[in-house]
Amino acid sequence: MLEVKNLTKSFGSRVILDNVNLTVKDGEILSIVGPSGAGKTTLLRCITGLEKADSGQFLIDGQPFDPQGTEESDRVIGVVFQDYNLFPNLSVMENITLAPVMVLKKAKLVAEKEAKKLLDELGLDDKGTLYPYQLSGGQKQRVAIARALAMKPKILCYDEPTSALDPAMRQEVARIILNLKKDGMTQLVVTHDINFANEIADDILKVKALDKAFKQVADLDEQTND
């Protein structure tokens, strides 16, 4: 599904990513684990087009793909941000339907019907009229997931999805990710929590910060979760 070849990224004289290679198989979950400063989030931002890589190649289904190329990028790779990035002045329903209406040009009623289905599936059926400040951290996380799914991406990426959650909410996020896997969603999860990674991932890429701030220190571990 997704292949990254020889990805490099620097900020000034500091090399963050140095010839990074990875593959996320169709319908599987790849976790990238490592400490703060290892370049995990920078890697995710390059894959999702939020940062421009200095060099490297991206392939989707074997075909070259430019994460910053067109609006099509938003429909291929969805992102769930660490701090959720919900619009505070919009309701939950409006947060979820904004991009489908503005980018995909869906009719508002169609977008709302699809959003309601997502909210039902994520246990948020009674939260559509609320605003982000009225939600718990776990609820905001699920709204952020629903918003990303509303664009019907091929790949869903998460940046530290459990960093601000208590253990109970951490398990809820794990359940959601594994349920999406059952539905065939390809997922890439950046996390510092190796236990969480072991729980959800088919493969794990371990990284650590060195002089160049990012170095692959282990091959993909074979971790299959039934």
URCORLIN-V225902 format. One record per residue. N is the residue number from 1. RES is the residue in one small letter. SS is DSSP state (2 for helix, 1 for strand, 0 for the rest). D_LAST is the distance of its C-alpha to the last C-alpha in Angstrom with 1 decimal. Layout:
N/RES/SS/D_LAST + N/RES/SS/D_LAST
This chain:
1/m/0/20.3 + 2/l/1/21.9 + 3/e/1/23.9 + 4/v/1/26.3 + 5/k/1/29.1 + 6/n/1/31.6 + 7/l/1/31.5 + 8/t/1/34.3 + 9/k/1/35.5 + 10/s/1/38.5 + 11/f/1/40.3 + 12/g/0/43.9 + 13/s/0/44.1 + 14/r/1/40.7 + 15/v/1/37.9 + 16/i/1/34.6 + 17/l/1/32.4 + 18/d/1/33.6 + 19/n/1/32.3 + 20/v/1/28.7 + 21/n/1/26.3 + 22/l/1/22.7 + 23/t/1/20.4 + 24/v/1/17.6 + 25/k/0/16.0 + 26/d/0/15.9 + 27/g/0/13.1 + 28/e/0/11.5 + 29/i/1/12.2 + 30/l/1/14.8 + 31/s/1/16.1 + 32/i/1/19.7 + 33/v/1/20.8 + 34/g/0/24.3 + 35/p/0/27.4 + 36/s/0/29.7 + 37/g/0/32.0 + 38/a/0/29.7 + 39/g/0/29.7 + 40/k/2/26.2 + 41/t/2/27.7 + 42/t/2/30.3 + 43/l/2/27.8 + 44/l/2/26.0 + 45/r/2/29.4 + 46/c/2/30.4 + 47/i/2/27.4 + 48/t/0/28.0 + 49/g/0/31.8 + 50/l/0/32.9 + 51/e/0/34.4 + 52/k/0/36.0 + 53/a/0/35.0 + 54/d/0/38.0 + 55/s/1/36.6 + 56/g/1/33.5 + 57/q/1/31.8 + 58/f/1/29.0 + 59/l/1/27.5 + 60/i/1/25.5 + 61/d/0/24.4 + 62/g/0/26.8 + 63/q/1/29.7 + 64/p/1/31.6 + 65/f/0/31.0 + 66/d/0/33.2 + 67/p/0/31.4 + 68/q/0/34.9 + 69/g/0/36.2 + 70/t/0/36.4 + 71/e/0/35.2 + 72/e/2/32.6 + 73/s/2/30.7 + 74/d/2/30.0 + 75/r/2/28.4 + 76/v/2/26.1 + 77/i/1/24.8 + 78/g/1/24.5 + 79/v/1/24.9 + 80/v/1/24.1 + 81/f/0/26.7 + 82/q/0/26.8 + 83/d/0/29.8 + 84/y/0/28.7 + 85/n/0/32.0 + 86/l/0/32.6 + 87/f/0/36.2 + 88/p/0/37.9 + 89/n/0/40.6 + 90/l/0/38.3 + 91/s/1/36.5 + 92/v/2/32.7 + 93/m/2/33.3 + 94/e/2/35.7 + 95/n/2/33.3 + 96/i/2/30.6 + 97/t/2/33.2 + 98/l/2/35.4 + 99/a/2/33.7 + 100/p/2/33.0 + 101/v/2/36.6 + 102/m/2/38.2 + 103/v/0/36.1 + 104/l/0/34.7 + 105/k/0/37.9 + 106/k/0/36.3 + 107/a/0/38.5 + 108/k/2/38.2 + 109/l/2/37.5 + 110/v/2/34.7 + 111/a/2/33.1 + 112/e/2/33.5 + 113/k/2/32.0 + 114/e/2/28.8 + 115/a/2/28.8 + 116/k/2/29.2 + 117/k/2/26.1 + 118/l/2/24.1 + 119/l/2/25.7 + 120/d/2/24.9 + 121/e/2/21.1 + 122/l/0/21.2 + 123/g/0/23.4 + 124/l/0/26.5 + 125/d/0/28.5 + 126/d/0/31.6 + 127/k/0/31.7 + 128/g/0/32.9 + 129/t/0/36.5 + 130/l/0/35.9 + 131/y/1/36.5 + 132/p/2/34.3 + 133/y/2/36.6 + 134/q/2/35.8 + 135/l/0/32.1 + 136/s/0/30.1 + 137/g/2/28.1 + 138/g/2/24.8 + 139/q/2/26.4 + 140/k/2/27.8 + 141/q/2/24.4 + 142/r/2/23.1 + 143/v/2/26.3 + 144/a/2/25.9 + 145/i/2/22.5 + 146/a/2/24.1 + 147/r/2/27.0 + 148/a/2/25.0 + 149/l/2/23.1 + 150/a/0/26.5 + 151/m/0/27.4 + 152/k/0/24.6 + 153/p/0/23.6 + 154/k/0/21.5 + 155/i/1/20.2 + 156/l/1/19.9 + 157/c/1/20.9 + 158/y/1/21.0 + 159/d/1/23.6 + 160/e/0/22.9 + 161/p/0/21.3 + 162/t/0/21.4 + 163/s/0/24.7 + 164/a/0/26.9 + 165/l/0/24.6 + 166/d/0/24.7 + 167/p/2/21.7 + 168/a/2/21.2 + 169/m/2/21.2 + 170/r/2/18.9 + 171/q/2/16.2 + 172/e/2/17.2 + 173/v/2/16.9 + 174/a/2/13.4 + 175/r/2/12.6 + 176/i/2/14.6 + 177/i/2/13.1 + 178/l/2/9.5 + 179/n/2/11.4 + 180/l/2/13.3 + 181/k/2/10.5 + 182/k/2/9.8 + 183/d/0/13.6 + 184/g/0/13.6 + 185/m/0/15.1 + 186/t/1/15.5 + 187/q/1/15.8 + 188/l/1/17.7 + 189/v/1/17.8 + 190/v/1/20.8 + 191/t/1/20.8 + 192/h/0/22.7 + 193/d/0/20.2 + 194/i/2/18.2 + 195/n/2/16.3 + 196/f/2/15.2 + 197/a/2/14.3 + 198/n/2/12.2 + 199/e/2/10.3 + 200/i/2/9.7 + 201/a/0/10.3 + 202/d/0/9.3 + 203/d/1/13.0 + 204/i/1/15.6 + 205/l/1/19.3 + 206/k/1/21.6 + 207/v/1/25.1 + 208/k/1/28.2 + 209/a/0/31.6 + 210/l/0/34.4 + 211/d/0/37.8 + 212/k/0/36.4 + 213/a/0/33.9 + 214/f/0/30.8 + 215/k/1/29.7 + 216/q/1/26.5 + 217/v/0/26.2 + 218/a/0/23.0 + 219/d/0/21.3 + 220/l/0/17.9 + 221/d/1/15.6 + 222/e/1/12.7 + 223/q/0/9.8 + 224/t/0/6.4 + 225/n/0/3.8 + 226/d/0/0.0
